Amino acid sequence: MDRSIRLAAFLLVLVLMGTEMGPTIVAGENLRTCDSPSGKFKGPCIISSNCALTCQKEGFAGGHCRDFLRKCYCAKPC
């Protein structure tokens, strides 16, 4: 039983690490986005939609969770 819990935790970490946002494509064009750590998001970033709402209140276009420590990064076109 202990081994299955470790495996499930490892798989959960892999899934969370793989949820980073890729480049934005609009009308066939590849637009660069610049990321900045959120100044107002508190705690670990688990759900990217919560991060995006906080970033929008900060004046950014959106946001997403990333990195191993699950921080909220706000995004805007460069």
matplotlib code that plots the C-alpha trace (Angstrom):
import matplotlib.pyplot as plt

x = [0.0, 2.8, 4.4, 1.2, 0.9, 4.4, 3.7, 0.5, 2.3, 5.1, 2.6, 0.7, 4.0, 4.7, 1.2, 1.5, 4.9, 3.6, 0.8, 2.9, 1.5, 2.9, 3.2, 0.0, -1.0, -3.6, -4.7, -1.6, 0.9, 3.1, 2.9, 5.5, 4.2, 6.2, 5.7, 6.1, 5.5, 2.2, 2.6, -0.8, -1.3, -0.8, 0.0, 0.7, -0.8, -2.9, -5.6, -4.5, -7.9, -7.5, -4.1, -5.4, -8.2, -5.7, -3.4, -6.3, -7.0, -3.3, -3.7, -2.2, -3.9, -3.9, -1.8, -0.9, 0.7, 4.2, 7.5, 8.1, 7.0, 3.7, 4.0, 1.5, 3.0, 1.1, 1.4, 1.1, 2.1, 5.6]
y = [0.0, 2.4, 1.9, 2.7, 6.0, 7.0, 6.2, 8.2, 11.2, 10.9, 10.8, 13.8, 15.8, 14.9, 16.1, 19.4, 20.1, 19.4, 22.0, 24.9, 27.2, 27.1, 29.9, 31.8, 31.4, 33.9, 33.8, 31.8, 34.1, 33.2, 36.0, 36.1, 36.5, 37.9, 36.3, 38.0, 36.6, 37.8, 40.3, 39.6, 35.8, 34.0, 30.4, 27.6, 27.9, 24.8, 26.0, 28.3, 29.9, 31.4, 32.7, 34.2, 36.1, 37.5, 38.6, 40.2, 42.3, 43.3, 44.5, 41.5, 39.6, 36.4, 34.0, 30.4, 28.2, 26.9, 25.7, 23.0, 25.3, 26.1, 29.9, 32.1, 33.9, 36.7, 37.0, 39.9, 40.3, 41.5]
z = [0.0, 0.9, -2.5, -4.4, -2.5, -3.4, -7.1, -7.0, -5.5, -8.0, -10.9, -9.5, -9.3, -13.0, -14.1, -12.2, -13.7, -17.2, -17.1, -18.3, -21.0, -24.5, -27.0, -28.1, -31.7, -33.1, -36.8, -37.7, -36.1, -33.2, -30.6, -27.8, -24.3, -21.4, -18.0, -14.6, -11.2, -9.7, -6.9, -5.3, -5.6, -2.3, -1.7, -4.1, -7.5, -8.2, -10.6, -13.4, -13.7, -10.2, -11.2, -14.4, -12.5, -10.1, -13.0, -14.8, -11.7, -11.8, -15.4, -17.3, -20.1, -18.1, -16.0, -15.4, -12.8, -13.4, -11.9, -9.4, -6.5, -8.3, -8.5, -10.4, -13.4, -15.2, -19.0, -21.4, -25.1, -25.5]

ax = plt.figure().add_subplot(projection="3d")
ax.plot(x, y, z, "-o")
ax.set_aspect("equal")
plt.show()
